Amino acid sequence: MRHVTIITTGGTIEKTYDEASGRLENRSSVVRGMVQGLRLEDCTVFIVELLSKDSLEMTEEDRARIVEAVRAVFEGGDGVPTSGIVILHGTDTLAVTGECLHAAFPSPPVPVVLTGAMRPFELVRSDAVQNLTEAVFATGLVAPGVYCSAHGRLLRFPGVVKDRARGTFVKP
């Protein structure tokens, strides 16, 4: 049985509509709703709700918290050895955090896969479930390393960037 840890940090993938303000905001994690709809055979998921921020508002201290959360999972923080880590992250600065994780863990013991969405989970035609599913699936297929998973592609850090014109990630 595989054990995948999902660390939530916010971003568009987890934004919800606030009727009072009329805006999409990061208020609380929606990952449990996403995971509930997935059929994951022989895979358990443990969720760590770390942050709930738009990635444009992330600080270096936030990235340090992400690094420490990943380190805690590596060290068995939830009591079960993990097969892989998925980090839900805003796409605007996902590549910055990916580079930070790659620098902190150049040879991680398991795959660490960052993913996000261009459209929130709550919206029609969201890419959130696809990207989450692909990220969880990738943790069971690839060698240990730090990766970005989005839109049917898996790219290994370093060197991953967001291509704003295409609305996805590339490795030039």
N, CA, C and O of each residue as an XYZ file, in Angstrom:
688
protein
N       0.847     -1.191      0.000
C       0.000      0.000      0.000
C       0.882      1.240      0.000
O       1.762      1.393      0.847
N       0.633      2.121     -0.964
C       1.370      3.389     -1.017
C       0.736      4.385     -0.056
O      -0.470      4.363      0.190
N       1.578      5.252      0.475
C       1.124      6.308      1.376
C       1.638      7.632      0.813
O       2.846      7.861      0.763
N       0.724      8.500      0.391
C       1.089      9.790     -0.196
C       0.651     10.900      0.751
O      -0.483     10.915      1.231
N       1.556     11.818      1.008
C       1.246     12.975      1.840
C       0.992     14.174      0.932
O       1.812     14.496      0.071
N      -0.138     14.825      1.128
C      -0.460     16.047      0.389
C      -0.314     17.218      1.350
O      -0.953     17.259      2.402
N       0.539     18.170      0.973
C       0.737     19.389      1.756
C       0.039     20.525      1.011
O       0.337     20.790     -0.154
N      -0.889     21.188      1.691
C      -1.613     22.284      1.046
C      -0.983     23.630      1.418
O      -0.599     23.860      2.564
N      -0.890     24.505      0.421
C      -0.361     25.843      0.681
C      -1.300     26.940      0.177
O      -1.033     28.124      0.379
N      -2.390     26.556     -0.473
C      -3.321     27.546     -1.009
C      -3.196     27.636     -2.513
O      -3.057     26.618     -3.192
N      -3.244     28.845     -3.037
C      -3.165     29.052     -4.477
C      -4.529     28.952     -5.128
O      -5.530     28.678     -4.466
N      -4.556     29.176     -6.422
C      -5.805     29.154     -7.184
C      -6.525     27.821     -7.041
O      -7.754     27.792     -6.978
N      -5.786     26.720     -6.989
C      -6.395     25.389     -6.903
C      -7.353     25.302     -5.715
O      -8.336     24.563     -5.775
N      -7.086     26.041     -4.645
C      -7.906     25.951     -3.436
C      -8.766     27.189     -3.170
O      -9.360     27.307     -2.098
N      -8.837     28.099     -4.120
C      -9.649     29.297     -3.893
C     -11.134     28.963     -3.910
O     -11.588     28.095     -4.656
N     -11.875     29.672     -3.072
C     -13.326     29.520     -3.006
C     -13.979     30.887     -3.171
O     -13.378     31.923     -2.887
N     -15.214     30.859     -3.632
C     -15.936     32.107     -3.865
C     -16.496     32.649     -2.565
O     -17.194     31.947     -1.834
N     -16.182     33.908     -2.284
C     -16.692     34.587     -1.096
C     -17.858     35.478     -1.546
O     -17.653     36.495     -2.208
N     -19.073     35.085     -1.179
C     -20.262     35.835     -1.601
C     -20.271     37.262     -1.068
O     -20.760     38.169     -1.740
N     -19.743     37.467      0.115
C     -19.756     38.806      0.718
C     -18.904     39.785     -0.078
O     -19.302     40.931     -0.288
N     -17.725     39.335     -0.525
C     -16.824     40.238     -1.249
C     -16.948     40.090     -2.761
O     -16.516     40.963     -3.514
N     -17.544     38.972     -3.205
C     -17.646     38.727     -4.638
C     -16.319     38.329     -5.264
O     -16.121     38.469     -6.471
N     -15.411     37.830     -4.431
C     -14.056     37.493     -4.912
C     -13.719     36.041     -4.621
O     -14.286     35.415     -3.725
N     -12.775     35.522     -5.406
C     -12.200     34.218     -5.110
C     -11.074     34.430     -4.116
O     -10.198     35.267     -4.333
N     -11.095     33.671     -3.021
C     -10.097     33.862     -1.969
C      -9.625     32.522     -1.416
O     -10.322     31.511     -1.506
N      -8.431     32.540     -0.847
C      -7.937     31.393     -0.102
C      -8.426     31.540      1.328
O      -7.943     32.394      2.070
N      -9.401     30.695      1.719
C      -9.935     30.749      3.077
C      -9.626     29.467      3.832
O      -9.085     29.508      4.937
N      -9.964     28.341      3.248
C      -9.664     27.060      3.876
C      -9.416     26.042      2.771
O      -9.820     26.240      1.625
N      -8.760     24.973      3.124
C      -8.387     23.964      2.137
C      -9.610     23.226      1.606
O     -10.523     22.891      2.360
N      -9.615     22.977      0.292
C     -10.679     22.193     -0.338
C     -10.156     20.831     -0.796
O     -10.852     20.097     -1.497
N      -8.931     20.500     -0.398
C      -8.315     19.265     -0.895
C      -9.094     18.025     -0.478
O      -9.140     17.056     -1.235
N      -9.697     18.024      0.685
C     -10.457     16.838      1.125
C     -11.599     16.552      0.145
O     -11.883     15.395     -0.162
N     -12.242     17.601     -0.338
C     -13.296     17.429     -1.334
C     -12.766     16.881     -2.638
O     -13.419     16.060     -3.281
N     -11.598     17.322     -3.030
C     -10.995     16.808     -4.261
C     -10.632     15.335     -4.110
O     -10.938     14.519     -4.980
N      -9.978     15.001     -2.997
C      -9.519     13.626     -2.767
C     -10.701     12.677     -2.639
O     -10.636     11.535     -3.094
N     -11.782     13.145     -2.021
C     -12.974     12.314     -1.830
C     -13.510     11.776     -3.150
O     -14.053     10.673     -3.204
N     -13.357     12.554     -4.208
C     -13.872     12.147     -5.513
C     -12.940     11.230     -6.286
O     -13.296     10.770     -7.371
N     -11.764     10.954     -5.757
C     -10.799     10.113     -6.467
C     -10.905      8.661     -6.028
O     -11.165      8.379     -4.859
N     -10.707      7.758     -6.946
C     -10.615      6.335     -6.615
C      -9.140      5.979     -6.635
O      -8.538      5.844     -7.700
N      -8.566      5.829     -5.458
C      -7.133      5.564     -5.321
C      -6.942      4.162     -4.756
O      -6.951      3.967     -3.541
N      -6.772      3.196     -5.640
C      -6.571      1.808     -5.224
C      -5.190      1.654     -4.604
O      -4.201      2.164     -5.131
N      -5.133      0.955     -3.493
C      -3.860      0.653     -2.823
C      -3.043      1.913     -2.526
O      -1.814      1.900     -2.605
N      -3.732      2.988     -2.186
C      -3.052      4.244     -1.883
C      -3.829      4.969     -0.785
O      -5.025      5.225     -0.920
N      -3.138      5.292      0.289
C      -3.756      6.118      1.323
C      -3.172      7.523      1.217
O      -2.029      7.713      0.801
N      -3.972      8.481      1.597
C      -3.560      9.879      1.506
C      -3.629     10.499      2.892
O      -4.624     10.356      3.603
N      -2.557     11.190      3.265
C      -2.518     11.947      4.514
C      -2.394     13.412      4.128
O      -1.537     13.759      3.315
N      -3.221     14.271      4.685
C      -3.243     15.690      4.306
C      -2.673     16.548      5.418
O      -3.060     16.425      6.581
N      -1.739     17.426      5.042
C      -1.152     18.407      5.950
C      -1.592     19.785      5.453
O      -1.140     20.237      4.401
N      -2.463     20.447      6.198
C      -2.912     21.792      5.825
C      -1.927     22.794      6.413
O      -2.027     23.158      7.585
N      -0.984     23.234      5.604
C       0.104     24.082      6.077
C      -0.202     25.573      5.936
O      -0.102     26.321      6.909
N      -0.571     26.003      4.742
C      -0.843     27.416      4.463
C      -2.127     27.530      3.643
O      -2.613     26.545      3.087
N      -2.658     28.726      3.578
C      -3.804     29.011      2.728
C      -3.610     30.408      2.148
O      -4.267     31.370      2.546
N      -2.675     30.487      1.184
C      -2.283     31.793      0.642
C      -2.231     31.768     -0.879
O      -1.975     30.733     -1.495
N      -2.477     32.912     -1.457
C      -2.174     33.112     -2.866
C      -0.650     33.088     -2.973
O       0.034     33.691     -2.146
N      -0.116     32.408     -3.966
C       1.342     32.270     -4.028
C       2.059     33.602     -4.264
O       3.239     33.731     -3.940
N       1.361     34.589     -4.822
C       1.980     35.904     -4.984
C       2.232     36.581     -3.644
O       3.034     37.512     -3.556
N       1.547     36.115     -2.599
C       1.725     36.668     -1.260
C       2.708     35.861     -0.416
O       2.954     36.203      0.741
N       3.269     34.799     -0.981
C       4.202     33.965     -0.217
C       5.503     34.696      0.037
O       6.004     35.446     -0.800
N       6.030     34.446      1.226
C       7.293     35.047      1.634
C       8.370     33.965      1.701
O       8.077     32.777      1.568
N       9.591     34.380      1.904
C      10.676     33.411      2.090
C      10.437     32.591      3.357
O      10.811     31.420      3.424
N       9.815     33.209      4.360
C       9.472     32.472      5.580
C       8.448     31.374      5.277
O       8.527     30.282      5.839
N       7.490     31.660      4.391
C       6.511     30.642      3.988
C       7.207     29.486      3.278
O       6.899     28.319      3.522
N       8.144     29.820      2.403
C       8.878     28.756      1.699
C       9.719     27.943      2.678
O       9.861     26.732      2.510
N      10.271     28.585      3.684
C      11.023     27.854      4.712
C      10.086     26.906      5.464
O      10.487     25.799      5.821
N       8.851     27.328      5.705
C       7.867     26.450      6.362
C       7.545     25.240      5.487
O       7.371     24.131      5.992
N       7.466     25.457      4.177
C       7.208     24.348      3.258
C       8.374     23.360      3.292
O       8.165     22.149      3.359
N       9.599     23.879      3.247
C      10.786     23.018      3.324
C      10.754     22.204      4.616
O      11.010     21.000      4.595
N      10.447     22.842      5.724
C      10.410     22.136      7.012
C       9.282     21.108      7.066
O       9.444     20.046      7.667
N       8.146     21.411      6.447
C       7.043     20.443      6.406
C       7.438     19.209      5.596
O       7.112     18.083      5.970
N       8.136     19.429      4.492
C       8.620     18.308      3.676
C       9.641     17.496      4.469
O       9.597     16.266      4.465
N      10.556     18.179      5.147
C      11.554     17.487      5.964
C      10.871     16.633      7.048
O      11.292     15.508      7.313
N       9.828     17.173      7.660
C       9.100     16.433      8.701
C       8.459     15.169      8.130
O       8.439     14.129      8.787
N       7.938     15.260      6.912
C       7.356     14.067      6.283
C       8.448     13.043      6.007
O       8.263     11.852      6.259
N       9.588     13.501      5.489
C      10.710     12.582      5.248
C      11.095     11.850      6.532
O      11.440     10.668      6.506
N      11.033     12.562      7.647
C      11.438     11.997      8.934
C      10.319     11.212      9.615
O      10.462     10.805     10.768
N       9.206     10.998      8.910
C       8.112     10.195      9.468
C       7.221     10.947     10.417
O       6.727     10.375     11.389
N       7.001     12.231     10.155
C       6.208     13.081     11.043
C       4.804     12.595     11.318
O       4.265     12.860     12.393
N       4.182     11.877     10.363
C       2.825     11.383     10.610
C       2.820      9.926     11.069
O       1.761      9.313     11.197
N       4.004      9.381     11.313
C       4.095      8.018     11.849
C       4.072      6.921     10.815
O       4.229      5.753     11.170
N       3.883      7.248      9.538
C       3.839      6.256      8.475
C       4.853      6.656      7.402
O       4.855      7.803      6.955
N       5.710      5.731      6.986
C       6.665      6.089      5.922
C       5.914      6.492      4.652
O       4.990      5.801      4.223
N       6.313      7.599      4.066
C       5.617      8.095      2.881
C       6.249      7.543      1.616
O       7.455      7.302      1.559
N       5.412      7.345      0.600
C       5.870      6.904     -0.717
C       6.138      8.099     -1.619
O       6.868      7.999     -2.605
N       5.538      9.230     -1.269
C       5.693     10.427     -2.076
C       4.955     11.589     -1.444
O       4.091     11.411     -0.586
N       5.317     12.791     -1.891
C       4.713     14.018     -1.367
C       4.166     14.821     -2.538
O       4.845     15.006     -3.547
N       2.931     15.296     -2.394
C       2.325     16.211     -3.351
C       2.117     17.529     -2.627
O       1.591     17.555     -1.514
N       2.527     18.618     -3.255
C       2.343     19.954     -2.672
C       1.397     20.739     -3.564
O       1.702     20.995     -4.729
N       0.235     21.125     -3.011
C      -0.689     21.994     -3.734
C      -0.210     23.424     -3.551
O       0.003     23.878     -2.427
N      -0.043     24.128     -4.659
C       0.625     25.429     -4.628
C       0.037     26.322     -5.701
O      -0.428     25.830     -6.729
N       0.050     27.615     -5.478
C      -0.337     28.562     -6.512
C       0.647     28.514     -7.667
O       1.851     28.349     -7.469
N       0.119     28.660     -8.878
C       0.980     28.508    -10.057
C       1.907     29.698    -10.296
O       2.943     29.550    -10.945
N       1.550     30.875     -9.781
C       2.374     32.054    -10.062
C       3.798     31.932     -9.531
O       4.735     32.407    -10.173
N       3.977     31.305     -8.371
C       5.331     31.169     -7.823
C       5.702     29.715     -7.524
O       6.634     29.450     -6.764
N       4.968     28.779     -8.126
C       5.269     27.361     -7.924
C       6.714     27.046     -8.300
O       7.386     26.288     -7.601
N       7.192     27.622     -9.396
C       8.560     27.344     -9.837
C       9.595     27.844     -8.830
O      10.643     27.222     -8.658
N       9.308     28.958     -8.169
C      10.229     29.481     -7.151
C      10.330     28.498     -5.990
O      11.425     28.197     -5.514
N       9.181     28.001     -5.539
C       9.182     27.037     -4.437
C       9.819     25.718     -4.875
O      10.525     25.084     -4.090
N       9.581     25.307     -6.103
C      10.219     24.094     -6.621
C      11.727     24.192     -6.612
O      12.413     23.243     -6.234
N      12.249     25.336     -7.025
C      13.707     25.544     -7.004
C      14.231     25.528     -5.568
O      15.302     24.985     -5.297
N      13.472     26.123     -4.655
C      13.845     26.150     -3.242
C      13.898     24.727     -2.676
O      14.830     24.380     -1.951
N      12.903     23.911     -3.006
C      12.882     22.521     -2.540
C      14.014     21.711     -3.167
O      14.636     20.882     -2.503
N      14.275     21.956     -4.444
C      15.381     21.254     -5.103
C      16.714     21.604     -4.449
O      17.569     20.736     -4.273
N      16.889     22.868     -4.090
C      18.134     23.291     -3.423
C      18.244     22.656     -2.036
O      19.330     22.256     -1.616
N      17.118     22.567     -1.328
C      17.131     22.004      0.024
C      17.282     20.488      0.007
O      17.891     19.908      0.906
N      16.721     19.842     -1.028
C      16.726     18.377     -1.121
C      17.156     17.943     -2.520
O      16.320     17.501     -3.307
N      18.446     18.062     -2.844
C      18.889     17.682     -4.188
C      18.708     16.190     -4.479
O      18.603     15.789     -5.638
N      18.671     15.376     -3.430
C      18.446     13.927     -3.579
C      17.416     13.465     -2.543
O      17.766     12.770     -1.589
N      16.152     13.848     -2.727
C      15.144     13.465     -1.730
C      14.936     11.950     -1.726
O      15.203     11.286     -2.728
N      14.463     11.399     -0.605
C      14.257      9.951     -0.529
C      13.042      9.451     -1.312
O      12.958      8.264     -1.627
N      12.104     10.342     -1.628
C      10.886      9.991     -2.375
C      10.565     11.137     -3.336
O      11.089     12.240     -3.178
N       9.709     10.886     -4.329
C       9.306     11.980     -5.212
C       8.530     13.070     -4.458
O       7.690     12.785     -3.604
N       8.837     14.309     -4.800
C       8.115     15.480     -4.288
C       7.545     16.173     -5.518
O       8.295     16.659     -6.365
N       6.221     16.220     -5.616
C       5.567     16.726     -6.817
C       4.713     17.941     -6.468
O       3.773     17.845     -5.678
N       5.050     19.080     -7.062
C       4.252     20.290     -6.882
C       3.223     20.366     -7.991
O       3.509     20.032     -9.140
N       2.015     20.811     -7.642
C       0.979     21.007     -8.646
C       0.054     22.129     -8.196
O       0.028     22.503     -7.024
N      -0.685     22.642     -9.124
C      -1.649     23.704     -8.855
C      -2.696     23.678     -9.939
O      -2.871     22.662    -10.610
N      -3.391     24.775    -10.120
C      -4.421     24.855    -11.149
C      -4.527     26.283    -11.659
O      -4.266     27.242    -10.932
N      -4.911     26.402    -12.904
C      -5.152     27.721    -13.493
C      -6.564     28.206    -13.159
O      -6.842     29.405    -13.183
N      -7.459     27.247    -12.845
C      -8.840     27.564    -12.453
C      -9.146     26.831    -11.152
O      -8.806     25.655    -11.022
N      -9.780     27.495    -10.187
C     -10.079     26.857     -8.897
C     -10.927     25.589     -9.033
O     -11.707     25.444     -9.974
N     -10.760     24.689     -8.087
C     -11.516     23.439     -8.016
C     -13.016     23.689     -8.100
O     -13.738     22.915     -8.728
N     -13.486     24.752     -7.480
C     -14.925     25.036     -7.423
C     -15.523     25.494     -8.751
O     -16.745     25.501     -8.896
N     -14.700     25.875     -9.720
C     -15.222     26.393    -10.985
C     -15.391     25.288    -12.022
O     -14.708     24.265    -11.984
N     -16.315     25.521    -12.945
C     -16.516     24.607    -14.071
C     -15.253     24.610    -14.926
O     -14.594     25.639    -15.070
N     -14.923     23.462    -15.488
C     -13.746     23.285    -16.351
C     -12.429     23.543    -15.618
O     -11.442     23.951    -16.231
N     -12.419     23.305    -14.320
C     -11.185     23.451    -13.558
C     -10.220     22.329    -13.921
O     -10.630     21.204    -14.205
N      -8.953     22.650    -13.906
C      -7.911     21.646    -14.124
C      -7.406     21.073    -12.799
O      -6.440     20.310    -12.786
N      -8.045     21.429    -11.690
C      -7.572     21.042    -10.357
C      -7.556     19.531    -10.137
O      -6.540     18.986     -9.705
N      -8.659     18.850    -10.425
C      -8.722     17.408    -10.169
C      -7.756     16.663    -11.079
O      -7.084     15.731    -10.637
N      -7.679     17.059    -12.339
C      -6.739     16.418    -13.263
C      -5.315     16.548    -12.736
O      -4.579     15.563    -12.676
N      -4.927     17.764    -12.355
C      -3.555     17.987    -11.910
C      -3.259     17.267    -10.601
O      -2.171     16.715    -10.433
N      -4.214     17.266     -9.669
C      -4.013     16.536     -8.420
C      -3.873     15.039     -8.682
O      -2.968     14.395     -8.150
N      -4.758     14.491     -9.493
C      -4.708     13.058     -9.808
C      -3.375     12.686    -10.445
O      -2.752     11.696    -10.062
N      -2.944     13.479    -11.413
C      -1.667     13.203    -12.086
C      -0.497     13.287    -11.116
O       0.443     12.498    -11.205
N      -0.550     14.233    -10.198
C       0.543     14.389     -9.229
C       0.617     13.191     -8.292
O       1.701     12.668     -8.035
N      -0.542     12.752     -7.775
C      -0.562     11.589     -6.887
C      -0.074     10.360     -7.647
O       0.722      9.582     -7.121
N      -0.541     10.182     -8.870
C      -0.130      9.048     -9.697
C       1.378      9.083     -9.946
O       2.044      8.049     -9.891
N       1.907     10.264    -10.218
C       3.340     10.403    -10.511
C       4.215      9.953     -9.350
O       5.300      9.414     -9.569
N       3.759     10.165     -8.121
C       4.600      9.784     -6.974
C       4.896      8.287     -6.955
O       5.873      7.854     -6.345
N       4.061      7.501     -7.616
C       4.279      6.062     -7.664
C       5.030      5.588     -8.884
O       5.304      4.396     -9.019
N       5.371      6.506     -9.782
C       5.994      6.111    -11.044
C       7.431      6.576    -11.227
O       8.217      5.921    -11.911
N       7.772      7.702    -10.620
C       9.058      8.319    -10.947
C      10.090      8.117     -9.841
O       9.759      7.800     -8.699
N      11.337      8.310    -10.216
C      12.435      8.237     -9.257
C      12.347      9.422     -8.302
O      11.756     10.448     -8.639
N      12.925      9.290     -7.121
C      12.945     10.439     -6.209
C      13.535     11.680     -6.882
O      14.497     11.592     -7.645
N      12.948     12.817     -6.588
C      13.354     14.096     -7.154
C      12.261     15.100     -6.857
O      11.256     14.765     -6.231
N      12.452     16.334     -7.306
C      11.440     17.382     -7.152
C      10.886     17.671     -8.542
O      11.636     17.931     -9.482
N       9.559     17.622     -8.655
C       8.889     17.722     -9.953
C       7.741     18.729     -9.914
O       7.258     19.117     -8.850
N       7.323     19.136    -11.113
C       6.092     19.898    -11.316
C       5.204     19.048    -12.211
O       5.641     18.582    -13.263
N       3.957     18.845    -11.796
C       2.991     18.085    -12.584
C       1.824     18.998    -12.933
O       1.198     19.582    -12.049
N       1.534     19.118    -14.227
C       0.393     19.919    -14.668
C       0.069     19.582    -16.115
O       0.957     19.467    -16.960
N      -1.212     19.426    -16.379
C      -1.735     19.293    -17.741
C      -1.087     18.158    -18.529
O      -0.727     18.320    -19.696
N      -0.945     17.011    -17.875
C      -0.419     15.842    -18.559
C       1.089     15.808    -18.721
O       1.620     14.964    -19.443
N       1.784     16.723    -18.054
C       3.244     16.773    -18.144
C       3.852     16.697    -16.754
O       3.290     17.202    -15.782
N       5.007     16.057    -16.680
C       5.759     15.974    -15.440
C       7.164     16.461    -15.745
O       7.876     15.867    -16.554
N       7.555     17.541    -15.094
C       8.854     18.172    -15.358
C       9.688     18.156    -14.091
O       9.190     18.456    -13.006
N      10.961     17.806    -14.231
C      11.846     17.710    -13.069
C      12.625     19.010    -12.878
O      13.153     19.583    -13.831
N      12.685     19.457    -11.632
C      13.509     20.606    -11.279
C      14.962     20.179    -11.249
O      15.260     19.016    -10.974
N      15.879     21.109    -11.531
C      15.725     22.556    -11.722
C      15.330     22.914    -13.156
O      15.354     22.083    -14.064
N      14.960     24.202    -13.317
C      14.721     24.752    -14.632
C      13.280     24.825    -15.093
O      13.030     25.225    -16.230
N      12.324     24.455    -14.257
C      10.915     24.523    -14.636
C      10.434     25.965    -14.495
O      10.751     26.632    -13.510
N       9.675     26.448    -15.473
C       9.127     27.810    -15.422
C       7.668     27.785    -15.872
O       7.234     26.873    -16.575
N       6.925     28.803    -15.452
C       5.544     28.957    -15.895
C       5.541     29.714    -17.215
O       6.127     30.792    -17.319
N       4.883     29.153    -18.219
C       4.700     29.808    -19.508
C       3.321     30.463    -19.461
O       2.303     29.809    -19.686
N       3.302     31.741    -19.169
C       2.031     32.447    -18.992
C       1.212     32.490    -20.280
O      -0.017     32.445    -20.225
N       1.858     32.575    -21.416
C       1.134     32.626    -22.687
C       0.389     31.324    -22.946
O      -0.727     31.346    -23.465
N       0.982     30.201    -22.597
C       0.363     28.888    -22.816
C      -0.459     28.421    -21.621
O      -1.235     27.472    -21.735
N      -0.295     29.083    -20.471
C      -1.047     28.711    -19.276
C      -0.656     27.356    -18.718
O      -1.511     26.598    -18.261
N       0.649     27.046    -18.753
C       1.141     25.785    -18.220
C       2.621     25.936    -17.871
O       3.176     27.034    -17.934
N       3.248     24.827    -17.504
C       4.657     24.843    -17.133
C       5.489     24.194    -18.228
O       5.044     23.270    -18.908
N       6.712     24.702    -18.380
C       7.633     24.180    -19.386
C       9.029     24.116    -18.787
O       9.307     24.673    -17.725
N       9.883     23.423    -19.498
C      11.296     23.383    -19.134
C      12.063     23.727    -20.402
O      12.304     22.872    -21.253
N      12.446     25.014    -20.512
C      13.101     25.469    -21.762
C      14.432     24.777    -22.015
O      15.091     25.054    -23.017
